[in-house]
Amino acid sequence: MDTHEFGRVMRLGLGRAIVHAQQHDVTRYRELILDACLRCYAYDLPSEGTRAAYMLDLLEFTPYKESCCEAVLESLPGSGDDADALQRFRFATLLSLDGDARAKRLMYEAYRPGPRHGAGIGIGFMQVDGLAGFLFAARGLAALLAEDPQPDIGWLQHAAEERLGSDAVQEALRRAAERDPAIRRYHSAALASVGTAGRGLRPPGVMTANYRELAPHISGLRRPGAILTSWGREASEADLAAAAHGLLAARTAQEQYGHLLIFGERPCPLDLQPLLDLVPVAEQEVGFAAVQALAQVRDRRVRDLAFRLAAEQSPWRGEAPRLLAENFQAGDHLVGLGWFEAETDDAQRHRQKLGLLHLIERRPDREGDAKILHALYERGPCGYCRGFVVSGLLERKLLSAELRRECAWDSNTEVRELTAGDGTAPS
């Protein structure tokens, strides 16, 4: 494996990098490995988490684990508030949990939480030191309130209550708040954060509302995608027709976007032309939602749209493979795969990956499925979605012994679990 290929598979989080390190001298890859320790290469951080545990597994098979860990710990002060900082503190958390007292000390000394990842980093203190670590992180997060009245701090308390128990956390906060103004500030803000986290996501009664009751709220929902698509999936034919007329009457991009989401899993009972006319609209991602709605429809114009999006390098071209599922012709597995392999943008490739998984589910073909799944495994940017790919390979009995061995070291723990049981999984 040359340097370029080793760097590629390591940054994707494939277990192949660790298997290679087990079997070969990896001295020449030291700078690449150090870089991947200091920087978080996860494509979708909320879904994947950091790569700290994966990189520590890799370091076990190198002659320079100690120096790389030292470099990560030295980088903690001033790390900032980005994904790299989250990974570095996760490194320190894992080392602390393994008994490294210096890593623990440096964690505490370096914690200067920011509004984006301060709570996520703070969870590490709770994992290391329980309630005492939680209260330490809470004090640090309280300092953010002077600069930002609504920092994302509620996640720390949610994680602590899940791990340590709600009663224990609440009692610890109550006692600490009696003598510590910072804890009082944190507790008030965290209650507001936790209390409003779901507000607007699924208002009471929304799933049983008819269209007339739903319509006034369509533009005001927070994170409306799952809500409106779910409503559309369960709606009566009469309500779906009413929503379609509501789409025609919509005048703002926000109204159009919300109405289009209703048809994310059900065909819109309109002539296609109004939907096709919305595809070029970039505002509020109206065009993206229109393409997703069109993916539910069987029509020659939808198939033509798929090819046009790909040929014109449209910002919605990632949805092109999904459009083929209801408008399938022989050879489309290779067509969609060609789009995926030619794509250079990770975000578009990720959307194509999801579309190709949908395509092979709707239009199974053993030879086509095998080519697509192996390509997605090799080139898909998202480690979380790799779990779906490996599941597909397992279901079709297409996972070779070689791939199974490397899956046992994948950055996605679900992939490791899926392929465990044959003696190759890490102890």
N, C-alpha and C positions, 0 to 999 in steps of 0.2 A: 504494500500500500504506500503510494507516494505521499508527500507532505500535503499536497492540495486535497487529495481524497481523504486523508485522515482528518484534516481540519473540517471538511464538509460534513462527514458523518458524525463527528464529535459535536459540531454546532447544532446539528439536527437532533442530537440526543440519542442516536442509534447505539445499541449495545455493541455494534461491530467494533467501535473504537476501543472498548474495554477488552473484548475478546482478543483484539490485535495486541493490546498492551500485555495481556497475559502470555502471549506466545512469542513476542518479539522485543528486541531492545528499542525503547522509545526515547532514548536520550535526545535524539535530534528534534523531537517534537516539544521540547521543554517550553519554548516561548509560546507556541500555540496553546499548550495546555494551561500555562499560567494566564494567558489572555482570557481563556474560557472560564477560569476560576474567578477572575476579577470582573468579568463582564457577563451579564445575563443574556444568553442567546435564545431564551424561550420566545416563541413567536406570539403566544397568547398567554401572558403572565397570569391573569385571573384563573384561567382554566388549567394551565400547566404547572403553575408554581415555578419557583426558581430551579436552577440546575445544580444547586449546592450538593445535594446528596449524590447525584450522578457523578459529579466531578470528584467528590471524595472517594467514591468507588473506583474511579479511574486512577486516582493518585496512589491507591494501594498497590498498583502494579508498576509503579515508576520508582526510580532511584532518588527522586527529588520531592517526595511528598512533604517532608518537613519544611523545606525552603519555600515551597508554594504556599503552604498554610501560613507560614510566617509572613509572606508578602500580603496575603489577604488580610491578616490581622493588623498589619501595619497600615493598611489602606483605610481602616475603619474611620479614623478621625477625618472629618471633612468629606465623607463619602457623598453627601448630598441627599437628595430625596427622589432617587430614580430606581429603576429596576436593578441596576448594578449594586446600589447600596443595599437593597433588600436581599440580594444574593449574598453579599459579603457578610451581613449580619446573620444570615441563615447559616453560613459556614461556621461562624463563631458559635452560634447556638448549638449546632451539631457537635462541634468539638467540646463545648462545655458539657453537654449531656454525656459525652464520652470520658469525662473526668479531667478535662484540660482546664486547670484553675486560671492560667494566664489568659486564655481565650475569654473566660467569663469576666475576669477583671477588666480586660480591654473593651468588652461589650458595654459594660456599665460606664466606663470612662468616656466612651465615644458617642453615647446616645444623645443626639441633638435632633429630635424628631421634626420632620416637615409635614405639611398638611396632606400630602399624597400618600406616602408610605409609612408615616410615623406609627400608625396603629398596627400595621402589618409587621413592622420591625419589633414593636412592643410586645407582640404575642410571644416572641422568643424568650423574653424575660419571664413571662408567666410559665412557659414550658420548663424553664430551667429552675426557677425558684418559687413556683406556685403563687400563692396570694401575695407574698412579699414582692416578687417580681412584677406581678400585675400592678400593685400599688406604685411601684417605682415608675413603671411606664406611664401610668395614669398621671403622675405628677409632671412628667415630661410633656405629655400631651396637653395638660392644662395651660402650659406656657403659650401654646399656639393660639389660645382664645383671645389673647390681647391683639394679635395680628389678623386673625381670621375668625369672624363670629360663628362660622359654620364649617369647621374642619371635619373631615371624615374620621371621627374618633370612635364611633359606636361599635365598630367591628371588634375592637379589643375587648370590650365588655362582653359582647356576644360570644367570642371565642373562650373567654375565661369562664363564663357561666356553663358553657357546654362541657368544658374540661373539669372544672372544679366544683360545679354545682351552683345554681342560682342563689340558694339561701346563703351559702358560704361567702360568695362574692358580695352580695348585698350587705351582709353583716360586717364584712371587712371594710367596705366603703363607709358604712354608717359610723363605725368606730373611728376610722381614720379621719372622717370629715369633721368630727367633733373638735379635733385639735389642729387640722391642716386645711387652711383656706384653699390650697391648690386642689386637694381632693374634692372639696365642696364644689369648686368650679367645674372640675372634670365630671363629677357625678351628675350635676345639673345638665351639662351639655350632652353627656352620653345618653341620659334619659331622653332628651329631645331628639338626639340622632337616631336612637333605636326606635323611638316612638313614631318618627316620621318616615323611617326607611321604607315602609311599605305603603305609606299613604299615597293614594293616587295610582298605585300599581294595579289594584284590583278592588275598586270601590264596592261596598256591599250591594248585592243584588245585580251587579252588572251582567253576570252570565245568564240570569233569568229575565233580563230586560228585553222588551221588544225594541224594534228599531226606533220607534218614535221616542221611547224613553232614553235610549242610548245616544241618539243623535246630538243632543246639546253638549255631551261630554267628550265627544270624539276628539276634538282638538285640544282638550285640556289634560288628557291622560299622560302621566309620566311613564316612560318606557312602554308605549302603547302596543308594540308589536305582538307580544304573546297574548295580551288581553283581547285585542281586536281580532286576531287570527283565530283564537279559540272561540270567540263569540260567533264568528262566521262559520266555523266548522259545525257548530251546534244549531245554527239559526234555521228557522223554518223557511220554506221556499218563499212565502209571502214577505218575510222580513229580509231575506236576501235580495229579493226584487226591489224592495223599498230602499235598501242600502245602495243598490246599483243606480237608482234614480237620484239618490242623495249624492252619489259621485258625480253624476252629470250636472247637478246643481251647484256643486262645490266651486267656490270662486278663489279661495286662497290655496297656496301650496300646502299649508298645514292641513286644511280640510281634505284636499285631494289625497294627500299621503295617508291620513287616517282611514279614509274610506277604502283606499286600495288595499290596506292591510287586511281588511275583512275578507278579501278574496285570495289570501295567501295559500289556502288549502281547498277552496271550493271554486269552481268555474263561475265567473261573473256572467249573469244572464243578460248580457248586452251584446249588440254587434261589436266586433273587435275594434273597429276603427277608433272610437274614443280612447280605448286603452293604448292602441298603437300611437295615437297622437301625443300621449303623455310620456312616451319613452324618452324623447330628447330633453325632458325637463329635469335639470340638475338640482334646482332649488328644493330643499328639504328631502332630497333623495326620492322625489316623486317618480322619476324615471326608473329607478331601481325597484321600487314597489310595483310599478306597472309591469315590469318584466317578470317579477315573481308571480303576479296575478295571471299574466299570459301563459306562464308555465303550466297552469292547470287546464289549458284549453287545447283541444285537438283541432288544428286548422293549418292549412298550407302556409298561410301568412306568418304563423308563429315559427314554423320551421325556417322560412326565409329570413325571419328576424334573427334567429340564432346565427346563421352564417354571416349576416350583415354585421352583427355586433362583433364577431370575431375578425372579419375582414377589415373593418374600419377602426379596430382597436378602441372600441367604445369603452367608456368607464364602467359599463355594465357587462362587459364581455365575459366576466367570470361566471355569469348565469347561463351562458350559451349551452353548455352540456345539459343543464336541467331542462331547457326548452325542448330538447330532443326526446325526452322520455315519453311524452304524450304524442309526439309526432315522429315516431321511430321508423327508420328504414334500415334494411340490412346494411351492415358496414358502419353503422353509427358509433359502435364502440371504438373503432379505430379513428373515426373522425374526432370524437371528443378527446381521445388520448393524444392525438396530434396537436390539438389546441393546448392541452396541458403541457406537453413536452416542449412546445415552442414558446411558452409564456416565460417571461423573465421577472415579472413583478410578483412578489410573494403574496400580496393581498389578493390579486386576481387568481393566482394559482390555488390559494386556499379556497376561494369560492368555487373554482372549477373542480377541486377535489371533492367538495360536498356534492356538487352537481353530478359528478361521475359516480359517486356512491349511490345517489338516488337513481341514476340511470340503470346501473346493473341490478339494483333491487327491483326496479319495474320491468326491465327487459333482460332477464338473465341469459347468459350465453357462456358456457364454461371456458371456452378459449378466450373470448373477449374479456370475461371477468378476470381471468388469470393475468392477462397482460395489464389490465387497468390496475388491479390491486397491487401487483408487484411494482408498477411505476409509482403509485401513490405512496407505497411504503418507502421507496428510495428517495422520492423527491418532494413529498408533501412537507410544507414548512411547519405544520402544527403537530407537536408531540401528543397533544390531547386527542386529536382526531386519529392519530395512528392506532389508538385502541379500536376504533371502528374498522380500520383496515385489517388489523390482525384478526379481529373477530370474523371478518369476511373470509379471510384465508383459512381460518380454522374450520368454519362451517362448510367450506367447499373442499376441505382436505387438501389444500394447496400449500400449506406451510411446511417447507422442507426442514430436515433436521438441522441444517446449517442456520437457517433463519431462526428456528426455535432456540438454538444455543445463544444467539445474540439478543433475542427478545428477553432472555432471562436477565439481561443487564440494561434494558432500555430505561431511558429517563422517565418514562411513563410507568408508574407502579402498577397500573391496571394491566398493561401489556405484560409485565413480569408475572402477575398473578394468572393471567389467561394462559400462559405457556408453562407454568410451573407443573411439577409432578413427574418430570421425566429424568430427574437427576441432574439437570444442568442449571437449575436455579441457584442463585447465591445462597450460601448458608447464613 
